[in-house]
């Protein structure tokens, strides 16, 4: 699932009940922004990955990122 906290941290997490942000040093509450799981992120970290909303474009621009991951990200975050 994909969560976001009030600080603009986006958390890709396999935890179905992530009530607090998983970004290091952040303890803000989260809301679900998508129930889609992007399994590729769990290859990086078993628990998931957090990024700042302003840095989401880096996922799209990364040449090493699989095309299906980029497609899923742009589907969820259409502003990219």
N, C-alpha and C positions, 0 to 999 in steps of 0.2 A: 504494500500500500504506500501511498505517497501522502506525506503530512507537511504542514507548514506551521511555523510558529509566528508570533507577532514581530519578531526581529527579522523576518524574511529568510529564515533558514528552511530549506526544502530537505526533507528526510525521506529517503527511499528505504523502507524498512519491511522486513518480513514479520514484524510484530504487529498483530492485528489490533493491539490496544496500546498504542504509543501515546500516552497522555502528556508526556513531557518531551521537549526537544532533545534530540540525541547529539546535537552539535556540542563539541567540547566547550565547557564553560557556560552553556546556556541551560536554563531550567524553565523557560517559558512554556506555557501550555500549547498544545498543538490542535489543529483541526485537520480532518481528512480532506484532501483535495482531489484524490483519485483512489479508487479501489484496485486499480491496475497494478500488478507487480511486474517490475522489470528485472527478471532473474539475473541478467548479466551483472548487475551491481553487486550481487551476493558473491560473485567470484572474487571481487576486490576485498570485500569484508563479509564474513558470514552473517553479521547482524544488519548490514546495510551500509548506506552512505549518506552523508549530509553535505549539502553545498548551499552557498548563498544564492538567493534568487537572481541577483545581478550577475552571477557567474554561470547561469544555465547555458548561455550561448557558447561557452567553452566546450560543453559536451558535443554540441552540434559541429563546432569547428575542428574538433579533434580528429585527425586523419586515422587514428588507430581505433576509433569507436566504431563498432559494427553498425551497418546501415539500418538494421531493424531497430536498434536502440534509438538511433537518431529519429527514426520515423515515429516511434512511440512517444518520445519526448516532445516532438513538434505537434503531435496530436493532442497531448495533454496541455502543453504550453503553446498555444497557437500564436502568441506574440513573437515567437522566435522565428 
